Amino acid sequence: MSYTLYYSPSTASMAVHWTLIELGVPFETVPLDIAVGDQRDPAYLKLNPMGRVPTLVMDGQPYIESTALLMLLAERHPEAGLAPPPGDPQRAKWLETMVWFANNLQSAQRDWFYADKDGPPSGAPAVRDMARRRIEAAWPRLAGLLADGRAYLFGDRPGVADFLAAMLMRWSRNMPHPANEQPALAAYLARMGALPSYEELCRREELVPWP
Ligand SMILES: N[C@@H](CCC(=O)N[C@@H](CS)C(=O)NCC(=O)O)C(=O)O
C-alpha cells in the first residue's frame, strides 16, 4: 500500500496526517501553501478538482474528503483498531458520529472561515453568525459523548474519530467560545495532546500545540 498526502499545516489534512503517523505505515507528503494558492495549481486540480486539502494518493489514485479518508484508512489497516469494525456494537454510533462531524460541525466551520470566499462578502456576516451558532452547539453534544467518563470516543484507545474531533476542536481556538470551555472536552484534549503521535504531528507540521 502506498500513500502520498498533499497537506497544509493545521487544516483538514491534519487528522489524516495524524492517522498515517499513528498507523506507522510508510508515506510521503507534499506540503501545499494554501495562503498563496498552491491548491489552485492546474496540476493539483487534476488530483483534487475542488482545489482543497487534503488529497491522499493511495496506490496511485487520488482521493479526497478528510472524513472518508479517515474511514478508509481505518478499514485498510484493521489490525490498528482505529475504528469499531462492522458488526461491533459501537459501529453504528461511530458511523453516525463521523458523518455528523463532516456534515454538521466541519461544514459549519467551513462557513465560519470561508464565508466571504465561498459566497458574496455582503452575506458573510449572516453566514458566519449562523455558522458560529452551529459550531457552539456542537461542543456540548460532543462533551455528551464523553459523559460516561470514557477516555476516547470509541473505546479505550484513540481512533480516527478522535483525531477528527481533536482537529475540529483545534479550529475553535480563536473563536468566542472555543471547545475547551467544556471541562470534559478540555480533559479530552489534554489526553489527545499527550499522545506521541500528536507530538510527532506537531513536529512535522510545525504546529504550536493547543490548548
Ligand atoms: N470537506 C473537505 C474540506 C476541505 C477544506 O475545506 N480544506 C480547506 C482547508 S481546512 C482548504 O483546502 N482551503 C483552501 C481553499 O478553499 O482554497 C475535507 O474535509 O477534505
The ligand as an ORCA input file, in Angstrom:
! r2SCAN-3c Opt
* xyz 0 1
  N     -14.711     18.604      3.104
  C     -13.313     18.812      2.793
  C     -12.948     20.237      3.188
  C     -11.579     20.585      2.750
  C     -11.283     22.054      3.020
  O     -12.197     22.898      3.094
  N      -9.988     22.354      3.147
  C      -9.571     23.720      3.341
  C      -8.539     23.818      4.454
  S      -9.218     23.334      6.003
  C      -8.931     24.248      2.077
  O      -8.405     23.491      1.287
  N      -8.948     25.571      1.903
  C      -8.367     26.225      0.773
  C      -9.394     26.779     -0.164
  O     -10.610     26.515     -0.010
  O      -8.995     27.491     -1.081
  C     -12.456     17.802      3.543
  O     -12.784     17.505      4.690
  O     -11.467     17.295      2.988
*
